Amino acid sequence: MSAAVTPGAASGRRVGGDEVRTAAGWLAGHLAPRTADAFDAQAGPVRWSCWTTVEHVVDDMLAYALQLAALPLLAYVPLVGPRGEDEIAHVDRAAGTAGLVEALLGGGELLATLADTRPADARAFHPYGLADPEGFAAMGVAEVLVHGHDVLLGLTGEHVPFPAGLASCVLARLFPDVALAADEDADLVLLWATGRGELPGRARRTRWRWDSTVR
C-alpha cells in the first residue's frame, strides 16, 4: 500500500498567473485546429455543447478577474447578460474557432495579470469561500483543466493529459480534503474530485465542491 500525502506536500507549488497562462495555452492549442462546427458536440459528461462549455470557462475567468479588480466581500460584481443571465461571455459564432481561442486566451491573460498584480493579502468573495489572488488563479486553472477535459472528451473521445504539475497544485489549493497518494495520477484524482470518473479505493463523487478559503 502506498503512503498517502497531503496535496500540498506533493505539490509545493503556488498558483499564479503563469499557471493560468499555461492552462489557457494548453486548451487553446488543442482547440485551434478544430473547425467551428465540431464544437456543436456535447462536452463529455456535461449537458452543454463544447462551444458553450468553452464560453463558460471564459466567463469564469472574466468573473474571477473582476472579483480581483473590485475586491467585493459579499457577492460577485453584479454584471448580468442582456436577458438577466449570470453568464456574460458569449463568443460570436461568426468568429469561428479563432475567435473562441482569442476569447479564451484573453480571459486567461486578464485573470493572470490580476492574480500577479494584486497583493497577497487581497480578498474577494467566492461562494465557496473568501479567496486570495492565489485562490482565484487556482479556480481559473481548475475551470480550464476540468472543463477542458470535458470539451476535449467531446471532441476526441479521450482524456488529453494536463500540463505537468497543474493538477497537483490545484488539488493542493482547492481540495484540502483530498489526499494524493505518491503513485496516483494527479490528473485522474482531480477529475475524480470534480465528479468525473472512478478510482480504485475512492467512491464516486456525485456531489462536490472545492474550498477557496485562504489557508
C-alpha positions as CSV (number, residue, x, y, z in Angstrom):
1,M,0.0,0.0,0.0
2,S,1.4,3.4,-1.0
3,A,1.6,6.1,1.6
4,A,-0.8,9.0,1.2
5,V,0.5,12.5,1.5
6,T,-1.3,15.8,1.6
7,P,-1.7,17.5,-1.8
8,G,0.3,20.5,-0.6
9,A,3.2,18.3,0.4
10,A,3.0,16.6,-3.0
11,S,3.0,19.9,-4.9
12,G,4.8,22.7,-3.1
13,R,3.9,25.0,-5.9
14,R,1.9,28.1,-5.6
15,V,-0.7,29.0,-8.2
16,G,-0.3,32.3,-10.0
17,G,-0.5,34.0,-13.4
18,D,2.0,31.7,-15.1
19,E,-0.2,28.6,-14.2
20,V,-3.3,30.3,-15.6
21,R,-1.5,31.2,-18.8
22,T,-0.1,27.6,-19.1
23,A,-3.6,26.1,-18.6
24,A,-5.3,28.5,-21.1
25,G,-2.5,28.0,-23.6
26,W,-2.8,24.2,-23.3
27,L,-6.5,24.2,-24.0
28,A,-6.2,26.8,-26.8
29,G,-3.6,24.7,-28.5
30,H,-5.9,21.7,-28.6
31,L,-8.9,23.8,-29.8
32,A,-7.2,25.8,-32.5
33,P,-7.1,23.0,-35.2
34,R,-10.8,22.2,-34.9
35,T,-13.5,23.5,-37.2
36,A,-16.2,25.6,-35.6
37,D,-18.9,23.0,-36.3
38,A,-17.0,20.4,-34.3
39,F,-17.9,22.4,-31.2
40,D,-21.6,21.5,-31.5
41,A,-20.8,18.1,-30.0
42,Q,-21.7,17.6,-26.3
43,A,-18.8,18.3,-23.9
44,G,-18.2,14.9,-22.3
45,P,-20.4,14.4,-19.2
46,V,-21.9,17.9,-19.1
47,R,-25.1,18.9,-20.8
48,W,-23.6,21.8,-22.7
49,S,-22.1,21.8,-26.2
50,C,-18.3,22.1,-26.5
51,W,-18.8,25.7,-27.7
52,T,-20.9,26.7,-24.7
53,T,-18.5,24.9,-22.3
54,V,-15.6,27.0,-23.6
55,E,-17.7,30.1,-23.2
56,H,-18.4,29.1,-19.6
57,V,-14.6,28.8,-19.0
58,V,-14.1,32.3,-20.5
59,D,-16.9,33.6,-18.4
60,D,-15.4,32.2,-15.2
61,M,-12.0,33.7,-15.9
62,L,-13.6,37.1,-16.5
63,A,-15.6,36.9,-13.4
64,Y,-12.6,35.9,-11.3
65,A,-10.6,38.7,-12.8
66,L,-13.4,41.2,-11.9
67,Q,-13.5,39.9,-8.4
68,L,-9.8,40.6,-8.0
69,A,-10.2,44.0,-9.6
70,A,-13.1,45.2,-7.5
71,L,-12.5,43.1,-4.3
72,P,-16.1,42.8,-3.2
73,L,-16.5,40.9,0.0
74,L,-20.2,39.9,0.0
75,A,-21.1,38.9,-3.6
76,Y,-20.0,38.8,-7.2
77,V,-19.6,42.0,-9.1
78,P,-23.3,42.5,-10.3
79,L,-22.9,42.1,-14.0
80,V,-25.6,40.2,-15.9
81,G,-26.2,39.3,-19.6
82,P,-28.8,41.1,-21.8
83,R,-31.6,38.7,-20.6
84,G,-30.5,38.8,-17.0
85,E,-28.5,35.6,-17.2
86,D,-25.4,35.1,-14.9
87,E,-23.1,34.2,-17.8
88,I,-22.0,37.3,-19.6
89,A,-19.4,35.9,-22.0
90,H,-20.8,34.8,-25.4
91,V,-18.5,34.5,-28.4
92,D,-19.7,35.4,-31.8
93,R,-20.1,32.2,-33.7
94,A,-19.2,34.0,-36.9
95,A,-15.7,34.5,-35.4
96,G,-15.2,30.7,-35.6
97,T,-12.6,28.7,-33.7
98,A,-10.1,31.6,-34.0
99,G,-12.5,33.9,-32.1
100,L,-13.2,31.3,-29.4
101,V,-9.5,30.8,-28.9
102,E,-8.9,34.5,-28.7
103,A,-11.6,34.9,-26.0
104,L,-10.1,32.0,-24.0
105,L,-6.6,33.4,-24.1
106,G,-7.8,36.9,-23.4
107,G,-9.8,35.8,-20.4
108,G,-6.8,33.9,-19.2
109,E,-4.5,36.8,-19.5
110,L,-6.8,39.1,-17.6
111,L,-7.1,36.7,-14.7
112,A,-3.3,36.0,-14.8
113,T,-2.5,39.7,-14.7
114,L,-4.8,40.4,-11.8
115,A,-3.6,37.4,-9.9
116,D,0.0,38.6,-10.3
117,T,-0.5,42.2,-9.5
118,R,-2.9,42.1,-6.6
119,P,-1.2,41.9,-3.1
120,A,-1.2,38.5,-1.4
121,D,-3.5,39.9,1.4
122,A,-6.2,41.0,-1.1
123,R,-9.5,39.2,-0.5
124,A,-12.7,38.9,-2.6
125,F,-16.0,37.0,-2.4
126,H,-16.5,33.5,-3.8
127,P,-19.4,31.3,-2.8
128,Y,-17.0,28.5,-1.9
129,G,-15.0,30.8,0.5
130,L,-13.4,34.2,0.6
131,A,-10.4,33.9,-1.6
132,D,-7.0,35.5,-2.2
133,P,-5.3,36.0,-5.6
134,E,-3.8,32.5,-5.5
135,G,-7.2,31.1,-4.8
136,F,-8.8,32.8,-7.8
137,A,-5.8,31.8,-10.0
138,A,-6.3,28.2,-8.8
139,M,-10.0,28.3,-9.5
140,G,-9.3,29.6,-13.0
141,V,-6.9,26.8,-13.7
142,A,-9.4,24.3,-12.3
143,E,-12.1,25.6,-14.7
144,V,-9.7,25.3,-17.7
145,L,-8.5,21.9,-16.8
146,V,-11.7,20.2,-15.8
147,H,-14.0,21.8,-18.5
148,G,-11.1,21.5,-21.0
149,H,-11.2,17.8,-20.2
150,D,-15.0,17.8,-20.9
151,V,-14.5,19.6,-24.2
152,L,-11.7,17.5,-25.5
153,L,-13.5,14.4,-24.5
154,G,-16.4,15.6,-26.6
155,L,-14.0,16.4,-29.5
156,T,-11.6,13.4,-29.3
157,G,-13.3,10.8,-27.2
158,E,-10.4,10.5,-24.8
159,H,-8.6,12.3,-22.0
160,V,-5.8,14.7,-23.0
161,P,-3.1,14.9,-20.3
162,F,-2.9,18.2,-18.4
163,P,0.3,20.3,-18.4
164,A,2.7,18.8,-15.9
165,G,2.1,19.8,-12.2
166,L,-1.1,21.8,-12.7
167,A,-3.5,19.2,-11.4
168,S,-1.5,18.6,-8.2
169,C,-1.2,22.3,-7.4
170,V,-5.0,22.8,-7.9
171,L,-5.6,19.9,-5.6
172,A,-3.3,21.4,-3.0
173,R,-5.0,24.8,-3.1
174,L,-8.7,23.9,-3.6
175,F,-9.2,20.3,-2.2
176,P,-7.6,20.1,1.3
177,D,-9.8,17.0,1.9
178,V,-8.2,15.0,-0.9
179,A,-5.0,13.2,-0.1
180,L,-2.9,12.4,-3.1
181,A,-1.0,9.1,-2.9
182,A,2.5,9.0,-4.2
183,D,1.7,6.6,-7.0
184,E,-1.6,8.3,-8.1
185,D,-2.0,10.2,-11.3
186,A,-2.9,13.8,-10.2
187,D,-4.9,14.4,-13.4
188,L,-7.2,11.5,-12.6
189,V,-7.5,12.4,-9.0
190,L,-8.6,16.0,-10.0
191,L,-11.2,14.6,-12.4
192,W,-12.4,12.2,-9.6
193,A,-12.5,15.1,-7.1
194,T,-14.8,17.0,-9.5
195,G,-17.2,14.1,-10.1
196,R,-15.7,12.7,-13.2
197,G,-14.8,9.1,-13.2
198,E,-14.0,6.4,-10.7
199,L,-10.7,5.5,-9.0
200,P,-9.8,2.3,-7.0
201,G,-10.4,2.8,-3.3
202,R,-12.3,6.1,-3.9
203,A,-16.1,6.1,-4.0
204,R,-17.5,8.0,-7.0
205,R,-18.5,11.6,-6.1
206,T,-22.0,12.7,-7.0
207,R,-21.7,15.9,-5.1
208,W,-18.6,18.0,-4.7
209,R,-17.3,21.5,-4.2
210,W,-13.8,22.9,-3.7
211,D,-12.7,25.1,-0.8
212,S,-11.4,28.5,-1.9
213,T,-10.8,29.9,1.6
214,V,-7.3,31.1,2.4
215,R,-5.1,28.7,4.3
